[in-house]
């Protein structure tokens, strides 16, 4: 069992859920990019990269605010996904995004246990 006070659990839960949500949307858009017509792919890739950088900033804020190492792992996986999208490999990027989702889920899941024990969830 993870030792975590209630305020920390609330922050970890909120940041984890928010990161997960942003990453799921990012993954869906990365998968959709492969189906774009050739003439639309470059613009779609630019927009996807902007979203990915925005999500990365959110996760960086979570890492700085909570100190939870799983957010750092999520950032590393997302950095790899960004490189793959830049290299025009959005399908492969989805695997790295999935790893980032998994890493972001860890703090939220640990926090959920603490919050539910206190009757807050």
C-alpha positions as CSV (number, residue, x, y, z in Angstrom):
1,X,0.0,0.0,0.0
2,X,1.2,3.4,-0.9
3,X,1.5,5.9,1.9
4,X,-0.1,9.2,0.8
5,X,-1.9,12.0,2.6
6,X,-5.3,13.1,1.4
7,X,-4.3,16.4,-0.2
8,X,-1.5,14.6,-2.2
9,X,-4.0,11.9,-3.2
10,X,-6.4,14.5,-4.5
11,X,-3.6,16.1,-6.6
12,X,-2.3,12.7,-7.9
13,X,-5.8,11.6,-8.8
14,X,-6.7,14.8,-10.6
15,X,-3.5,15.1,-12.5
16,X,-3.5,11.4,-13.4
17,X,-7.0,11.4,-14.7
18,X,-6.4,14.6,-16.7
19,X,-3.2,13.3,-18.2
20,X,-4.9,10.0,-19.1
21,X,-7.8,11.9,-20.8
22,X,-5.4,14.0,-22.9
23,X,-3.3,11.1,-23.8
24,X,-6.4,9.0,-24.9
25,X,-7.5,11.8,-27.2
26,X,-3.9,12.1,-28.5
27,X,-3.8,8.4,-29.3
28,X,-7.1,8.5,-31.1
29,X,-5.9,11.4,-33.3
30,X,-2.6,9.7,-34.0
31,X,-4.5,6.6,-35.2
32,X,-6.8,8.8,-37.3
33,X,-3.9,10.6,-39.0
34,X,-3.0,7.5,-41.0
35,X,-6.3,7.7,-42.7
36,X,-5.9,11.3,-43.7
37,X,-5.6,12.0,-47.5
38,X,-1.9,12.7,-48.4
39,X,-2.5,16.4,-49.0
40,X,-3.9,16.8,-45.4
41,X,-1.3,14.8,-43.5
42,X,1.3,17.5,-43.1
43,X,-1.3,19.9,-41.5
44,X,-2.8,17.1,-39.4
45,X,0.7,16.1,-38.2
46,X,1.4,19.7,-37.2
47,X,-1.8,19.9,-35.2
48,X,-1.2,16.6,-33.6
49,X,2.3,17.7,-32.5
50,X,0.9,20.9,-31.0
51,X,-1.6,18.8,-29.0
52,X,1.1,16.4,-27.9
53,X,3.3,19.2,-26.7
54,X,0.4,20.7,-24.8
55,X,-0.4,17.4,-23.1
56,X,3.3,17.0,-22.3
57,X,3.3,20.4,-20.6
58,X,0.3,19.3,-18.5
59,X,2.1,16.2,-17.5
60,X,5.3,18.1,-16.7
61,X,3.2,20.4,-14.5
62,X,1.8,17.2,-12.8
63,X,5.3,15.9,-12.3
64,X,6.5,19.1,-10.8
65,X,3.5,19.5,-8.6
66,X,3.4,16.0,-7.2
67,X,6.9,14.6,-7.6
68,X,5.4,11.3,-8.7
69,X,8.0,9.4,-10.8
70,X,5.3,7.9,-13.0
71,X,4.5,11.3,-14.5
72,X,8.2,11.4,-15.6
73,X,7.9,8.0,-17.2
74,X,4.8,9.3,-19.0
75,X,6.8,12.3,-20.3
76,X,9.6,10.0,-21.6
77,X,7.1,7.8,-23.5
78,X,5.3,10.9,-24.9
79,X,8.7,12.3,-26.0
80,X,9.3,9.1,-27.9
81,X,5.8,9.3,-29.4
82,X,6.4,12.9,-30.5
83,X,9.6,11.8,-32.3
84,X,7.7,9.1,-34.1
85,X,5.0,11.5,-35.2
86,X,7.7,13.9,-36.4
87,X,9.2,11.0,-38.4
88,X,5.8,10.4,-40.0
89,X,5.2,7.2,-38.0
90,X,1.9,7.9,-36.1
91,X,0.9,4.3,-35.9
92,X,4.1,3.4,-34.0
93,X,3.6,6.5,-31.8
94,X,0.3,5.0,-30.5
95,X,2.3,2.3,-28.7
96,X,4.4,4.9,-26.9
97,X,1.3,6.9,-26.1
98,X,-0.2,3.7,-24.6
99,X,2.8,3.4,-22.3
100,X,2.3,7.1,-21.3
101,X,-1.3,6.3,-20.5
102,X,-0.3,3.4,-18.4
103,X,2.3,5.5,-16.5
104,X,-0.3,8.2,-15.9
105,X,-2.8,5.7,-14.6
106,X,-0.5,4.6,-11.8
107,X,-0.6,7.8,-9.6
108,X,-4.4,8.0,-10.1
109,X,-4.9,4.4,-9.2
110,X,-2.7,4.7,-6.0
111,X,-4.6,7.9,-5.1
112,X,-8.0,6.3,-5.7
113,X,-7.1,3.7,-3.1
114,X,-6.3,6.3,-0.5
115,X,-9.3,8.5,-1.4
116,X,-11.7,5.5,-1.3
117,X,-10.4,4.5,2.1
118,X,-11.3,7.9,3.4
119,X,-14.8,7.7,1.8
120,X,-14.0,10.5,-0.7
121,X,-14.6,8.4,-3.9
